[in-house]
Amino acid sequence: MTPLTLAWSTGYGIVGLVILILDIIALVSVLGGRGSVGHKLLWTLLVILLPLLGMILYFAIGRSAADA
């Protein structure tokens, strides 16, 4: 493994770890929010099935003012 390959693989690992941590934060926020069961189920499935896009959409448009 060349040094450049090792650097790229380490960088992708760190990015994956950051996305995982932010997804966990999003899921805790969804499940701890005041939304209905259907609302929580929809956002939970979206974050789990589409980790990066689901997390971005939840933090951009999914959180209510009461949950922020």
Secondary structure as UniProt FT lines:
FT   HELIX           3..32
FT   HELIX           37..49
FT   HELIX           51..57
FT   HELIX           58..62
FT   TURN            65..67
//
